[in-house]
Amino acid sequence: MKAMQREVDALPEEFATEEEAAEFWEQHDTTDYLEFTEEVPVDARLERRRYLIEVDADLIQALNSQAHARGVGLHAFVTEALRAKTRSAA
């Protein structure tokens, strides 16, 4: 069975506004325009590692409540709590 080809709108030379560009890309798939892309070199260094750990649902809710009460995000709150705990245990 032969795949059906669909018609692709022409890519505008430029967009008048960011909103116009956003509207275009909301309605179009970038993979239809790969011939207009080019490779660019990227020098990426991962400065730190992150790990996923399992946490019981009741504990995560308590941690989230405490983080919210202090006005910080969960990640920042848990990271600081673990740092403090490891310092006090040393």
CNS distance restraints for C-alpha pairs under 8 A (distance, minus, plus):
assign (resid   8 and name CA) (resid  32 and name CA) 7.06 0.50 0.50
assign (resid  11 and name CA) (resid  33 and name CA) 7.62 0.50 0.50
assign (resid  15 and name CA) (resid  20 and name CA) 6.04 0.50 0.50
assign (resid  15 and name CA) (resid  21 and name CA) 5.63 0.50 0.50
assign (resid  16 and name CA) (resid  20 and name CA) 6.52 0.50 0.50
assign (resid  16 and name CA) (resid  21 and name CA) 7.85 0.50 0.50
assign (resid  17 and name CA) (resid  21 and name CA) 6.52 0.50 0.50
assign (resid  18 and name CA) (resid  22 and name CA) 6.08 0.50 0.50
assign (resid  19 and name CA) (resid  23 and name CA) 6.08 0.50 0.50
assign (resid  20 and name CA) (resid  24 and name CA) 6.25 0.50 0.50
assign (resid  21 and name CA) (resid  25 and name CA) 6.26 0.50 0.50
assign (resid  22 and name CA) (resid  26 and name CA) 6.03 0.50 0.50
assign (resid  23 and name CA) (resid  27 and name CA) 6.57 0.50 0.50
assign (resid  24 and name CA) (resid  28 and name CA) 6.22 0.50 0.50
assign (resid  25 and name CA) (resid  29 and name CA) 6.81 0.50 0.50
assign (resid  25 and name CA) (resid  30 and name CA) 7.38 0.50 0.50
assign (resid  28 and name CA) (resid  32 and name CA) 7.85 0.50 0.50
assign (resid  29 and name CA) (resid  33 and name CA) 7.64 0.50 0.50
assign (resid  30 and name CA) (resid  34 and name CA) 6.83 0.50 0.50
assign (resid  33 and name CA) (resid  37 and name CA) 7.32 0.50 0.50
assign (resid  55 and name CA) (resid  59 and name CA) 6.64 0.50 0.50
assign (resid  55 and name CA) (resid  60 and name CA) 6.31 0.50 0.50
assign (resid  56 and name CA) (resid  60 and name CA) 6.31 0.50 0.50
assign (resid  57 and name CA) (resid  61 and name CA) 6.25 0.50 0.50
assign (resid  58 and name CA) (resid  62 and name CA) 6.36 0.50 0.50
assign (resid  59 and name CA) (resid  63 and name CA) 6.13 0.50 0.50
assign (resid  60 and name CA) (resid  64 and name CA) 5.93 0.50 0.50
assign (resid  61 and name CA) (resid  65 and name CA) 6.15 0.50 0.50
assign (resid  62 and name CA) (resid  66 and name CA) 6.26 0.50 0.50
assign (resid  63 and name CA) (resid  67 and name CA) 6.09 0.50 0.50
assign (resid  63 and name CA) (resid  74 and name CA) 7.07 0.50 0.50
assign (resid  63 and name CA) (resid  77 and name CA) 7.85 0.50 0.50
assign (resid  63 and name CA) (resid  78 and name CA) 7.28 0.50 0.50
assign (resid  64 and name CA) (resid  68 and name CA) 6.08 0.50 0.50
assign (resid  64 and name CA) (resid  73 and name CA) 7.98 0.50 0.50
assign (resid  64 and name CA) (resid  74 and name CA) 5.64 0.50 0.50
assign (resid  65 and name CA) (resid  69 and name CA) 6.13 0.50 0.50
assign (resid  66 and name CA) (resid  70 and name CA) 6.35 0.50 0.50
assign (resid  67 and name CA) (resid  71 and name CA) 6.18 0.50 0.50
assign (resid  67 and name CA) (resid  72 and name CA) 5.31 0.50 0.50
assign (resid  67 and name CA) (resid  73 and name CA) 5.94 0.50 0.50
assign (resid  67 and name CA) (resid  74 and name CA) 5.50 0.50 0.50
assign (resid  67 and name CA) (resid  77 and name CA) 5.51 0.50 0.50
assign (resid  68 and name CA) (resid  72 and name CA) 5.94 0.50 0.50
assign (resid  68 and name CA) (resid  73 and name CA) 6.88 0.50 0.50
assign (resid  68 and name CA) (resid  74 and name CA) 7.63 0.50 0.50
assign (resid  72 and name CA) (resid  76 and name CA) 6.57 0.50 0.50
assign (resid  72 and name CA) (resid  77 and name CA) 6.35 0.50 0.50
assign (resid  73 and name CA) (resid  77 and name CA) 6.16 0.50 0.50
assign (resid  74 and name CA) (resid  78 and name CA) 6.03 0.50 0.50
assign (resid  75 and name CA) (resid  79 and name CA) 6.03 0.50 0.50
assign (resid  76 and name CA) (resid  80 and name CA) 6.14 0.50 0.50
assign (resid  77 and name CA) (resid  81 and name CA) 6.10 0.50 0.50
assign (resid  78 and name CA) (resid  82 and name CA) 6.08 0.50 0.50
assign (resid  79 and name CA) (resid  83 and name CA) 6.20 0.50 0.50
assign (resid  80 and name CA) (resid  84 and name CA) 6.11 0.50 0.50
assign (resid  81 and name CA) (resid  85 and name CA) 6.13 0.50 0.50
assign (resid  82 and name CA) (resid  86 and name CA) 6.11 0.50 0.50
assign (resid  83 and name CA) (resid  87 and name CA) 6.17 0.50 0.50
assign (resid  84 and name CA) (resid  88 and name CA) 6.21 0.50 0.50
assign (resid  85 and name CA) (resid  89 and name CA) 6.17 0.50 0.50
assign (resid  86 and name CA) (resid  90 and name CA) 6.30 0.50 0.50
